[in-house]
Amino acid sequence: RLVQGDVGSGKTIVAALALLSAALSGGQGCIMAPTEVLARQHFDAFEKLLTPLGVRMELLTGSMTALQKRQACERIKAHEADIIVGTHALIQDKVAYDRLVLVVTDEQHRFGVRQREFLAGKGETPHVLVMSATPIPRTLAIILYGDLDISVIDELPARRLPIKNCVVNTSYRPKAYAFIEKQVRAGHQAYVICPMVEESEMMEAENVIDYTKRIRAALPEDITVAYLHGKQKPKEKNAIMERFGNNEIQVLVSTTVVEVGVNVPNATVMMIENSERFGLAQLHQLRGRVGRGDAQSYCIFVNTSDKKTAQERLNVLVKSNDGFYIAGEDLKLRGPGDLFGLKQSGIMEFKIGDVFN
């Protein structure tokens, strides 16, 4: 079954309850996440929830030492672990399960169909729960995931305030920095997203490392600014995310590695540089990193392009916080690509049907 829910709608808790019932019935359940940061976060969250109920947890990721992995695999095989959380490491040949009855894959769009099948093949036809926050219009989802039943969570938990959005040009930066400072003084935290890790001559895009220096200079010294990108070692990434989670870092400058699932309820500002360079669905995912607590949250899209189309695209996000509406608009603007081939976007050559309707 595919559980499609908008950013922050509570898919993770649905997975936790499903895994719990697998464990209570004497089986094993596993959940596969696309990044180590997310796997560790799921592990910590599930441990708090489920260990008091007598459930034994195990974490399995690529950056563990060979010895740690071997010991983890032995515990999994001997059924000394009921719920296993991990990355692609879960589907390696040497991982054997005792009685795998439920497989959960998170952020479905990051995994191929074959990986999904391979993991399912580890048990004796286990139940498969697939979770995705990339809202695909329902008719398209049925075509793409023809082998799955689909459930949609179309509401958010109570007491969530809708995120306030604005699209600005680069002259607004000093104001944005002042706003971030104000939010930090109120005890909150902020993300700043840049499209690149380091400077390349071809692109004008803001890059993470230089940008961090700039924003450090713009903010008072007692505000801690750190950066995060995909080229850092897993240990380094996890340490930074942990410090951000504990509010030891107030402003995190990052590439899109934080796009999926990262949960820091205290973060209230998301500022996205060069936002015209990202797809709408991706911007919506990034925006979903804030507004996960009870405080009012804000998203600032910095548009560095003077093209009218760029402004029109970003206005779709200002108008709506509904991922399904945004995905539909994104589809109209980009075209859905080739369903049966490899093209990711472009206009579909249908003779009779119209996928938008």
C-alpha positions in Angstrom: 0.0 0.0 0.0 1.2 3.5 -0.9 0.5 6.1 1.9 0.6 9.5 0.3 0.5 12.4 2.7 1.6 16.0 2.5 4.7 17.2 4.2 4.3 16.9 8.0 0.9 15.1 7.9 2.0 12.3 10.1 3.1 9.4 7.8 5.9 8.5 10.2 3.5 7.7 13.1 1.4 5.5 10.8 4.6 3.6 10.0 5.5 3.3 13.7 2.1 1.9 14.5 2.3 -0.6 11.6 5.8 -1.7 12.7 4.6 -2.0 16.3 1.8 -4.4 15.4 4.3 -6.5 13.3 6.5 -6.7 16.4 3.6 -7.6 18.8 2.5 -10.4 16.5 5.9 -12.0 16.9 7.3 -10.9 13.5 10.0 -8.5 12.4 9.5 -5.2 10.6 12.0 -3.0 8.9 11.9 0.6 7.6 14.3 1.8 4.9 15.1 5.5 4.6 17.0 7.2 1.7 19.6 9.0 3.8 21.6 8.2 7.0 20.4 11.4 8.6 16.8 10.4 8.1 17.4 6.8 9.2 19.1 7.9 12.4 16.3 10.3 13.1 13.6 7.6 12.6 15.6 5.3 14.9 15.7 7.9 17.7 12.0 8.7 17.3 10.9 5.1 17.2 13.2 4.2 20.1 11.5 6.8 22.4 8.1 5.6 21.3 8.5 1.8 21.2 11.2 0.7 23.6 9.0 1.4 26.6 6.6 -1.1 25.1 9.2 -3.9 25.1 10.2 -3.6 21.4 13.8 -4.2 20.5 15.3 -1.8 18.0 18.2 -2.1 15.6 19.9 0.5 13.4 21.8 -0.5 10.2 23.6 2.0 8.0 26.5 2.2 5.6 28.8 4.2 7.8 28.9 1.6 10.7 32.1 -0.4 11.1 32.3 -3.9 9.7 32.2 -5.3 13.3 29.1 -3.2 14.2 27.4 -4.4 11.0 28.2 -8.0 11.7 26.9 -7.9 15.2 23.8 -6.1 14.1 23.2 -8.8 11.4 23.7 -11.6 14.0 21.1 -10.0 16.3 18.6 -9.5 13.4 19.0 -13.2 12.3 18.6 -14.5 15.8 15.5 -12.3 16.2 17.0 -10.3 19.0 15.7 -7.3 17.1 12.0 -6.7 16.4 12.2 -3.5 14.3 15.1 -2.6 12.1 15.7 0.9 10.8 18.3 1.6 8.1 19.4 2.8 4.7 20.1 0.7 1.6 22.3 -1.4 3.9 19.1 -3.3 4.8 18.9 -5.0 1.4 22.5 -6.2 1.2 22.9 -10.0 0.7 24.4 -10.7 4.1 21.4 -9.3 6.0 19.1 -12.2 6.8 15.9 -11.8 8.8 14.2 -14.4 11.0 10.6 -13.6 10.3 10.2 -10.4 8.2 6.4 -9.7 8.0 6.4 -5.9 7.2 8.6 -3.8 5.0 8.2 0.0 5.1 10.0 2.2 2.5 10.1 5.9 3.3 10.3 8.7 0.6 9.4 6.3 -2.1 10.6 8.5 -5.0 14.1 8.0 -3.9 14.1 4.2 -4.3 13.8 2.2 -7.5 11.1 -0.5 -8.0 13.8 -3.2 -8.0 15.1 -2.1 -4.6 11.6 -2.3 -3.3 11.1 -5.8 -4.7 14.5 -6.9 -3.4 13.7 -5.9 0.1 10.2 -7.6 -0.1 12.0 -10.8 -1.2 13.9 -10.9 2.1 10.8 -12.3 3.9 8.1 -14.8 3.1 5.9 -12.4 1.2 5.9 -9.6 3.8 3.4 -6.8 3.8 4.8 -3.7 2.0 4.0 -0.1 3.1 5.3 2.6 0.9 5.4 6.2 2.1 5.7 9.3 0.0 5.4 13.0 0.5 5.8 13.7 -3.2 2.2 14.3 -4.0 1.4 13.0 -7.4 -2.1 13.8 -8.7 -4.2 10.7 -7.9 -4.9 9.6 -11.5 -1.2 9.7 -12.3 -0.3 7.8 -9.1 -2.6 5.0 -10.1 -0.8 4.7 -13.4 2.7 4.9 -11.9 2.0 2.7 -8.9 -0.4 0.3 -10.6 0.8 -2.5 -8.3 -0.1 -0.7 -5.1 -3.3 0.3 -3.2 -3.3 4.0 -2.4 -4.3 5.8 0.7 -4.1 9.6 1.0 -3.7 11.6 4.2 -5.1 15.0 3.2 -5.1 16.7 6.6 -2.5 18.0 9.0 -2.3 17.4 12.8 -4.2 19.8 15.0 -2.8 23.2 16.1 -0.5 23.5 13.0 -0.5 27.0 11.7 -0.2 27.4 7.9 3.3 28.6 6.8 3.5 32.2 5.6 5.2 32.5 2.3 6.8 35.4 0.3 8.8 35.6 -3.0 11.5 38.4 -2.9 14.4 39.5 -5.0 18.0 39.7 -3.8 17.7 43.3 -2.5 15.5 41.9 0.3 18.4 39.9 1.9 19.4 42.4 4.7 15.7 42.4 5.8 15.6 38.6 5.7 18.8 38.4 7.8 17.3 40.8 10.4 14.1 38.7 10.4 16.1 35.5 11.0 18.0 37.2 13.9 14.6 38.2 15.4 13.3 34.6 15.2 16.6 33.3 16.8 16.2 35.8 19.6 12.7 34.4 20.2 14.4 31.0 20.7 13.8 29.6 17.2 16.0 28.3 14.4 16.4 28.8 10.6 17.4 27.0 7.5 19.0 28.7 4.4 19.1 26.5 1.3 21.6 27.1 -1.5 21.8 25.1 -4.7 25.6 24.4 -4.8 28.4 23.2 -2.6 31.2 25.2 -4.0 31.7 27.8 -6.6 31.7 26.9 -10.2 32.5 29.3 -13.0 29.4 28.4 -15.0 26.8 29.2 -12.5 25.8 32.3 -10.6 24.1 30.2 -8.0 24.8 30.9 -4.3 27.1 28.2 -2.9 27.0 26.9 0.6 30.5 27.5 1.9 30.9 31.1 0.7 27.3 31.9 1.8 28.0 30.6 5.3 30.9 33.1 5.6 28.6 35.9 4.3 25.7 35.2 6.7 28.1 34.8 9.6 29.4 38.3 9.0 25.8 39.6 8.7 24.6 38.1 11.9 25.7 38.9 15.5 28.6 36.7 16.8 26.6 34.8 19.4 24.4 33.2 16.7 25.9 29.9 15.6 25.9 29.3 11.8 27.0 26.0 10.3 26.8 24.4 6.9 25.7 21.0 5.6 26.1 19.4 2.2 26.2 16.0 0.6 30.0 15.8 0.1 30.6 15.7 3.9 31.3 12.4 5.6 28.2 10.7 7.1 29.6 11.1 10.7 30.1 14.9 10.1 26.5 15.2 8.7 25.0 13.3 11.6 26.9 15.4 14.2 25.7 18.7 12.6 22.1 17.5 12.4 22.3 16.4 16.0 23.6 19.8 17.1 20.9 21.5 15.0 18.3 19.3 16.6 19.6 20.4 20.1 19.6 24.1 19.1 23.4 24.3 19.5 23.3 25.6 15.9 20.7 28.4 15.2 21.2 28.9 11.4 21.9 25.9 9.1 23.1 26.7 5.6 22.5 23.6 3.5 22.1 22.1 0.1 19.0 20.1 -0.6 20.3 17.2 1.6 17.7 18.3 4.2 14.9 18.0 1.7 13.4 14.8 2.9 11.9 14.0 6.3 14.2 16.0 8.6 12.2 16.9 11.7 13.3 19.9 13.8 10.0 21.3 15.3 11.8 24.4 16.6 12.9 25.6 13.2 10.5 28.4 12.0 12.3 30.1 9.0 13.2 28.6 5.7 15.0 30.9 3.3 15.7 29.4 -0.2 18.3 31.1 -2.4 18.0 30.9 -6.2 14.6 29.3 -5.7 13.8 29.6 -9.4 16.4 26.8 -9.9 14.3 24.2 -8.1 11.2 22.2 -9.1 8.0 23.2 -7.4 7.6 19.8 -5.7 11.1 20.1 -4.3 10.5 23.6 -3.0 7.4 22.3 -1.3 9.4 19.5 0.3 12.0 22.0 1.5 9.3 24.3 2.9 8.0 21.3 4.8 11.1 21.3 7.0 9.5 24.2 8.9 6.0 24.5 10.5 6.4 21.2 12.3 5.7 22.6 15.7 3.1 25.0 17.2 4.9 28.2 16.3 4.1 30.3 13.2 6.6 29.5 10.5 7.8 31.4 7.4 9.3 30.6 4.0 11.2 33.1 2.0 11.8 32.3 -1.7 14.6 34.4 -3.1 14.2 34.7 -6.8 17.3 35.8 -8.7 15.8 35.6 -12.2 14.1 38.5 -13.9 12.0 36.2 -16.1 8.2 36.5 -15.8 7.8 32.7 -15.9 10.0 32.2 -12.8 7.9 34.6 -10.8 4.7 32.9 -12.0 6.0 29.5 -10.9 7.0 30.7 -7.5 3.6 32.4 -7.0 2.0 28.9 -7.2 3.8 28.2 -3.8 2.7 31.5 -2.3 -0.9 30.8 -3.2 -1.1 27.3 -1.7 0.4 25.1 1.0 -1.3 22.0 -0.5 1.2 19.6 -2.0 -1.4 17.9 -4.3 -2.4 21.3 -5.8 1.2 22.2 -6.3 2.1 18.9 -7.9 -0.8 19.4 -10.3 0.4 22.9 -11.2 4.0 21.6 -11.6 2.7 19.0 -13.9 1.0 21.6 -16.1 4.1 23.7 -16.2 6.6 21.0 -16.9 4.7 18.2 -18.5 4.7 14.7 -16.8 7.5 13.1 -18.8 7.5 9.7 -20.4 5.7 7.2 -18.1 7.1 4.2 -19.9 10.6 5.5 -20.5 13.3 7.6 -18.9 12.4 11.2 -19.5 11.6 13.0 -16.3 9.5 15.8 -17.8 8.2 17.0 -21.1 4.8 16.8 -22.8 3.1 13.4 -23.1 1.9 12.4 -26.5 -1.6 11.2 -25.7 -4.1 10.7 -28.5 -7.3 10.7 -26.5 -6.6 10.8 -22.7 -5.6 14.0 -21.0 -3.5 13.3 -17.8 -4.2 16.7 -16.3 -7.9 15.8 -16.1 
